[in-house]
Amino acid sequence: MHALLDADLWQGMLAEEVIDWQPTMFQPVGGMDRIPAAFEKKLGSVVRSGAVVRSIRQSATGVTVVYRDAASGADQTVNADYCICAMPLTIVRTLDADFSPAVRQAIEATSYDSAYKVAWEAPRFWETEYGIYGGLSYLQQTVNVVWYPSARLFSERGVVVSGYSIENGTAFGKLPNVQAKLDASRQAIEILHPGHGKDLSKPVYISWGQIPYNLGAWVSGFGHGSGLDVLLAPDRRVYFAGDHTSHLVGWQEGAALSSYRVINQLGARVENGGNLAS
Ligand SMILES: Cc1cc2nc3c(=O)[nH]c(=O)nc-3n(C[C@H](O)[C@H](O)[C@H](O)COP(=O)(O)OP(=O)(O)OC[C@H]3O[C@@H](n4cnc5c(N)ncnc54)[C@H](O)[C@@H]3O)c2cc1C
């Protein structure tokens, strides 16, 4: 009874009851980035890779975007009637852009979590000894989740994620260095699967707050007031898209939904002779 009434128990139990997190979830074969890769394949030359946007400026008639071509180092300019800006706000706030004061304030006020993952290669002891085939185990300590692979079941070795959470303001984030983080990760496996901490090899630690062009994982808050509402409306000729402009922050579905919103907004405006609907 004590275990059942322990509030810590229910965090893991109730995760899948959150309305937007319900099973059965699908996963793309080959990993999450197969989804943008599939878009890229269809779009072909429309996509310009290695184009590092540096400025977004607009006039009464159009928008000018300057980007640096990563391969040549040369600046390139694109002029267009409208711009859909889908970069994370951690990046947008660093650009040379003439956004309105309200939009600038909303961008500045939005905070991001820094998520981390630690992954290891190991023999599949979770399958052979514990009968675990995918899914998660939750713990109530520094590294509080272990995520088992759901691909290549029954093969000899696999990649197990021991630690996937946020770093800002957490015990894990306060660990002094990468070695301490790897030790904490190994400890979680040792607690759940005694004797197997030593089987983990080839660790990979990623901290999204430090990944260039991300500089954060997902929005943690829009600041005071209605920052999200501000970003849902265009700033003159610039529209904002991305999961951070949806109610589904931290999900690709949110990013897709935001693109539908912008396409509809832009379509209505073009039909209205370029004027915003009153
Ligand atoms: C650790 C982690 C796990 C996740 N797991 C899942 C999951 O299991 N399922 C799920 O649905 N979602 C997951 N998400 C969320 C998902 O990754 C995002 O919701 C989604 O990628 C958002 O798409 P987006 O197009 O809005 O932004 P992004 O995918 O971040 O795309 C923004 C693009 O802007 C580019 N960019 C940045 N700066 C510049 C610049 N200066 N010039 C030009 N381009 C620039 C970036 O390179 C990037 O390609 C996860 C996120 C994290 C961090």
Ligand as a Chemical Component Dictionary entry (heavy atoms), coordinates in Angstrom:
data_LIG
# 
_chem_comp.id                   LIG 
_chem_comp.type                 NON-POLYMER 
_chem_comp.pdbx_formal_charge   0 
_chem_comp.three_letter_code    LIG 
# 
loop_
_chem_comp_atom.comp_id 
_chem_comp_atom.atom_id 
_chem_comp_atom.alt_atom_id 
_chem_comp_atom.type_symbol 
_chem_comp_atom.charge 
_chem_comp_atom.model_Cartn_x 
_chem_comp_atom.model_Cartn_y 
_chem_comp_atom.model_Cartn_z 
_chem_comp_atom.pdbx_ordinal 
LIG C1  C1  C 0 15.989 14.676 -27.293 1  
LIG C2  C2  C 0 14.761 14.882 -28.123 2  
LIG C3  C3  C 0 13.920 13.828 -28.386 3  
LIG C4  C4  C 0 12.779 14.004 -29.140 4  
LIG N1  N1  N 0 11.984 12.917 -29.405 5  
LIG C5  C5  C 0 10.897 13.074 -30.186 6  
LIG C6  C6  C 0 10.076 11.960 -30.529 7  
LIG O1  O1  O 0 10.338 10.831 -30.123 8  
LIG N2  N2  N 0 8.992  12.180 -31.316 9  
LIG C7  C7  C 0 8.674  13.403 -31.799 10 
LIG O2  O2  O 0 7.695  13.544 -32.525 11 
LIG N3  N3  N 0 9.431  14.486 -31.474 12 
LIG C8  C8  C 0 10.532 14.342 -30.697 13 
LIG N4  N4  N 0 11.296 15.427 -30.368 14 
LIG C9  C9  C 0 10.853 16.750 -30.805 15 
LIG C10 C10 C 0 11.177 17.014 -32.253 16 
LIG O3  O3  O 0 12.563 16.821 -32.473 17 
LIG C11 C11 C 0 10.789 18.469 -32.547 18 
LIG O4  O4  O 0 9.446  18.691 -32.148 19 
LIG C12 C12 C 0 10.891 18.771 -34.008 20 
LIG O5  O5  O 0 12.184 18.486 -34.494 21 
LIG C13 C13 C 0 10.579 20.228 -34.235 22 
LIG O6  O6  O 0 10.636 20.484 -35.603 23 
LIG P1  P1  P 0 10.901 21.936 -36.091 24 
LIG O7  O7  O 0 10.899 21.880 -37.589 25 
LIG O8  O8  O 0 9.983  22.883 -35.392 26 
LIG O9  O9  O 0 12.365 22.317 -35.532 27 
LIG P2  P2  P 0 13.749 21.611 -35.799 28 
LIG O10 O10 O 0 13.596 20.177 -36.122 29 
LIG O11 O11 O 0 14.620 22.014 -34.665 30 
LIG O12 O12 O 0 14.223 22.313 -37.140 31 
LIG C14 C14 C 0 14.776 23.593 -37.120 32 
LIG C15 C15 C 0 15.761 23.650 -38.247 33 
LIG O13 O13 O 0 16.345 24.950 -38.285 34 
LIG C16 C16 C 0 17.694 24.789 -38.639 35 
LIG N5  N5  N 0 18.439 25.981 -38.265 36 
LIG C17 C17 C 0 18.851 26.388 -37.033 37 
LIG N6  N6  N 0 19.529 27.524 -37.102 38 
LIG C18 C18 C 0 19.578 27.866 -38.414 39 
LIG C19 C19 C 0 20.142 28.971 -39.130 40 
LIG N7  N7  N 0 20.803 29.954 -38.529 41 
LIG N8  N8  N 0 19.990 28.984 -40.468 42 
LIG C20 C20 C 0 19.302 28.007 -41.106 43 
LIG N9  N9  N 0 18.736 26.960 -40.496 44 
LIG C21 C21 C 0 18.882 26.890 -39.161 45 
LIG C22 C22 C 0 18.133 23.574 -37.865 46 
LIG O14 O14 O 0 19.314 23.036 -38.421 47 
LIG C23 C23 C 0 16.932 22.663 -38.059 48 
LIG O15 O15 O 0 17.058 21.869 -39.222 49 
LIG C24 C24 C 0 12.456 15.283 -29.630 50 
LIG C25 C25 C 0 13.295 16.369 -29.379 51 
LIG C26 C26 C 0 14.452 16.173 -28.632 52 
LIG C27 C27 C 0 15.377 17.337 -28.393 53 
# 
loop_
_chem_comp_bond.comp_id 
_chem_comp_bond.atom_id_1 
_chem_comp_bond.atom_id_2 
_chem_comp_bond.value_order 
_chem_comp_bond.pdbx_ordinal 
LIG C1  C2  SING 1  
LIG C2  C3  SING 2  
LIG C2  C26 DOUB 3  
LIG C3  C4  DOUB 4  
LIG C4  N1  SING 5  
LIG C4  C24 SING 6  
LIG N1  C5  DOUB 7  
LIG C5  C6  SING 8  
LIG C5  C8  SING 9  
LIG C6  O1  DOUB 10 
LIG C6  N2  SING 11 
LIG N2  C7  SING 12 
LIG C7  O2  DOUB 13 
LIG C7  N3  SING 14 
LIG N3  C8  DOUB 15 
LIG C8  N4  SING 16 
LIG N4  C9  SING 17 
LIG N4  C24 SING 18 
LIG C9  C10 SING 19 
LIG C10 O3  SING 20 
LIG C10 C11 SING 21 
LIG C11 O4  SING 22 
LIG C11 C12 SING 23 
LIG C12 O5  SING 24 
LIG C12 C13 SING 25 
LIG C13 O6  SING 26 
LIG O6  P1  SING 27 
LIG P1  O7  DOUB 28 
LIG P1  O8  SING 29 
LIG P1  O9  SING 30 
LIG O9  P2  SING 31 
LIG P2  O10 DOUB 32 
LIG P2  O11 SING 33 
LIG P2  O12 SING 34 
LIG O12 C14 SING 35 
LIG C14 C15 SING 36 
LIG C15 O13 SING 37 
LIG C15 C23 SING 38 
LIG O13 C16 SING 39 
LIG C16 N5  SING 40 
LIG C16 C22 SING 41 
LIG N5  C17 SING 42 
LIG N5  C21 SING 43 
LIG C17 N6  DOUB 44 
LIG N6  C18 SING 45 
LIG C18 C19 SING 46 
LIG C18 C21 DOUB 47 
LIG C19 N7  SING 48 
LIG C19 N8  DOUB 49 
LIG N8  C20 SING 50 
LIG C20 N9  DOUB 51 
LIG N9  C21 SING 52 
LIG C22 O14 SING 53 
LIG C22 C23 SING 54 
LIG C23 O15 SING 55 
LIG C24 C25 DOUB 56 
LIG C25 C26 SING 57 
LIG C26 C27 SING 58 
# 
